Amino acid sequence: MKNLWISIKITLAMCVVLFVGYVLVLRLVAWVASPNDGEAPVVTYNGKVVGAANVGQVFTDSVYFWGRPSNVDYNGGGSGGSNKGTNNPEYLAQVEERIDAFLAAHPYLSREEVPAEMVTASGSGLDPDISIRGAEVQIRRVAGARGMSEAEVKKIVEENIHKPWLGLFGTYKVNVLKLNVALDAAQNK
């Protein structure tokens, strides 16, 4: 019985050390290695937090750039893809609907000019970024809806392009939330 009690104490001690210690080590690594001390980066506008920079958000108004579609309605607590293959009839119908909706808002584009990312969801369903091409095809719509020149909007897009880390790691991309906040700030000067 004495050995059983010692075994239980050791098991409990190891559970505390490994479970709590592991979480603390991960927190320490996140604090040291990541920006914002391991916290989610937030975007503010006029002193108010308007969203998390690393989680996609829905924008449907024509005055804003749109991000990638989400299969989880941009719910950060339940991220995930649709798990439907590219030859699934439901998936193909959904993509066709998205293409039609995108073309209705961008009548100056042909079907071939619609970037695939603008009509297909990412694996997490929460991608906050779009490609430069995904932003460029929307410039005309956003400029017209805001009463701005295309050159003004294009300049704001170019200022919000995130380049690959060290010029090597990652891709050129545009954070949709930051871009839309920059547009609002430029127009409200």
Contacts in CASP RR format, 6 or more apart in sequence:
PFRMAT RR
TARGET T0000
AUTHOR 0000-0000-0000
METHOD contacts of the structure
MODEL  1
MKNLWISIKITLAMCVVLFVGYVLVLRLVAWVASPNDGEAPVVTYNGKVV
GAANVGQVFTDSVYFWGRPSNVDYNGGGSGGSNKGTNNPEYLAQVEERID
AFLAAHPYLSREEVPAEMVTASGSGLDPDISIRGAEVQIRRVAGARGMSE
AEVKKIVEENIHKPWLGLFGTYKVNVLKLNVALDAAQNK
27 38 0 8 1.000
30 37 0 8 1.000
30 38 0 8 1.000
31 37 0 8 1.000
31 38 0 8 1.000
35 41 0 8 1.000
40 52 0 8 1.000
40 53 0 8 1.000
40 54 0 8 1.000
40 55 0 8 1.000
41 52 0 8 1.000
41 53 0 8 1.000
41 54 0 8 1.000
42 49 0 8 1.000
42 51 0 8 1.000
42 52 0 8 1.000
42 53 0 8 1.000
43 49 0 8 1.000
43 50 0 8 1.000
43 51 0 8 1.000
43 52 0 8 1.000
43 53 0 8 1.000
43 177 0 8 1.000
43 178 0 8 1.000
43 181 0 8 1.000
44 50 0 8 1.000
45 181 0 8 1.000
45 184 0 8 1.000
45 185 0 8 1.000
50 177 0 8 1.000
50 181 0 8 1.000
51 57 0 8 1.000
51 177 0 8 1.000
52 128 0 8 1.000
53 128 0 8 1.000
53 175 0 8 1.000
53 177 0 8 1.000
53 178 0 8 1.000
54 128 0 8 1.000
55 74 0 8 1.000
55 76 0 8 1.000
55 126 0 8 1.000
55 128 0 8 1.000
56 67 0 8 1.000
56 68 0 8 1.000
56 70 0 8 1.000
56 74 0 8 1.000
56 125 0 8 1.000
56 126 0 8 1.000
56 127 0 8 1.000
56 128 0 8 1.000
56 176 0 8 1.000
56 177 0 8 1.000
57 74 0 8 1.000
57 128 0 8 1.000
57 176 0 8 1.000
57 177 0 8 1.000
58 70 0 8 1.000
58 73 0 8 1.000
58 74 0 8 1.000
59 65 0 8 1.000
59 66 0 8 1.000
59 67 0 8 1.000
59 176 0 8 1.000
59 180 0 8 1.000
60 66 0 8 1.000
61 145 0 8 1.000
62 105 0 8 1.000
62 141 0 8 1.000
62 142 0 8 1.000
62 145 0 8 1.000
63 142 0 8 1.000
63 145 0 8 1.000
63 146 0 8 1.000
63 183 0 8 1.000
64 142 0 8 1.000
64 180 0 8 1.000
64 183 0 8 1.000
65 130 0 8 1.000
65 135 0 8 1.000
65 138 0 8 1.000
65 142 0 8 1.000
65 174 0 8 1.000
65 176 0 8 1.000
65 179 0 8 1.000
65 180 0 8 1.000
65 183 0 8 1.000
66 118 0 8 1.000
66 138 0 8 1.000
66 176 0 8 1.000
67 118 0 8 1.000
67 127 0 8 1.000
67 130 0 8 1.000
67 176 0 8 1.000
68 117 0 8 1.000
68 118 0 8 1.000
68 120 0 8 1.000
68 121 0 8 1.000
68 122 0 8 1.000
68 125 0 8 1.000
68 127 0 8 1.000
68 130 0 8 1.000
69 98 0 8 1.000
69 118 0 8 1.000
69 119 0 8 1.000
69 120 0 8 1.000
69 121 0 8 1.000
69 125 0 8 1.000
70 121 0 8 1.000
70 122 0 8 1.000
70 125 0 8 1.000
70 126 0 8 1.000
71 80 0 8 1.000
71 81 0 8 1.000
71 82 0 8 1.000
71 121 0 8 1.000
71 123 0 8 1.000
71 125 0 8 1.000
72 78 0 8 1.000
72 79 0 8 1.000
72 80 0 8 1.000
72 81 0 8 1.000
72 125 0 8 1.000
72 126 0 8 1.000
74 125 0 8 1.000
74 126 0 8 1.000
76 126 0 8 1.000
79 124 0 8 1.000
79 125 0 8 1.000
79 126 0 8 1.000
80 123 0 8 1.000
80 124 0 8 1.000
80 125 0 8 1.000
80 126 0 8 1.000
81 121 0 8 1.000
81 122 0 8 1.000
81 123 0 8 1.000
81 124 0 8 1.000
81 125 0 8 1.000
82 91 0 8 1.000
82 94 0 8 1.000
82 121 0 8 1.000
84 90 0 8 1.000
84 91 0 8 1.000
85 91 0 8 1.000
86 92 0 8 1.000
95 119 0 8 1.000
95 120 0 8 1.000
98 118 0 8 1.000
98 119 0 8 1.000
98 120 0 8 1.000
99 111 0 8 1.000
99 114 0 8 1.000
99 119 0 8 1.000
102 109 0 8 1.000
102 114 0 8 1.000
102 118 0 8 1.000
102 119 0 8 1.000
103 109 0 8 1.000
103 111 0 8 1.000
103 114 0 8 1.000
105 141 0 8 1.000
106 114 0 8 1.000
106 137 0 8 1.000
106 138 0 8 1.000
106 140 0 8 1.000
106 141 0 8 1.000
108 140 0 8 1.000
109 137 0 8 1.000
113 137 0 8 1.000
114 137 0 8 1.000
115 130 0 8 1.000
115 131 0 8 1.000
115 133 0 8 1.000
115 134 0 8 1.000
115 137 0 8 1.000
117 130 0 8 1.000
117 131 0 8 1.000
117 134 0 8 1.000
118 130 0 8 1.000
118 134 0 8 1.000
118 137 0 8 1.000
121 127 0 8 1.000
128 175 0 8 1.000
128 176 0 8 1.000
128 177 0 8 1.000
129 162 0 8 1.000
129 173 0 8 1.000
129 174 0 8 1.000
129 175 0 8 1.000
129 176 0 8 1.000
130 173 0 8 1.000
130 174 0 8 1.000
130 176 0 8 1.000
131 171 0 8 1.000
131 172 0 8 1.000
131 173 0 8 1.000
131 174 0 8 1.000
132 157 0 8 1.000
132 161 0 8 1.000
132 172 0 8 1.000
132 173 0 8 1.000
132 174 0 8 1.000
134 174 0 8 1.000
135 157 0 8 1.000
135 174 0 8 1.000
135 179 0 8 1.000
136 154 0 8 1.000
136 157 0 8 1.000
139 150 0 8 1.000
139 153 0 8 1.000
139 154 0 8 1.000
139 157 0 8 1.000
140 150 0 8 1.000
142 148 0 8 1.000
142 153 0 8 1.000
142 183 0 8 1.000
143 149 0 8 1.000
143 150 0 8 1.000
143 152 0 8 1.000
143 153 0 8 1.000
146 153 0 8 1.000
146 183 0 8 1.000
146 187 0 8 1.000
148 187 0 8 1.000
152 186 0 8 1.000
153 183 0 8 1.000
156 179 0 8 1.000
156 182 0 8 1.000
156 183 0 8 1.000
156 186 0 8 1.000
157 174 0 8 1.000
157 179 0 8 1.000
159 182 0 8 1.000
160 174 0 8 1.000
160 175 0 8 1.000
160 178 0 8 1.000
160 179 0 8 1.000
160 182 0 8 1.000
161 172 0 8 1.000
161 173 0 8 1.000
161 174 0 8 1.000
162 172 0 8 1.000
162 173 0 8 1.000
162 174 0 8 1.000
162 175 0 8 1.000
163 172 0 8 1.000
164 170 0 8 1.000
164 171 0 8 1.000
164 172 0 8 1.000
END
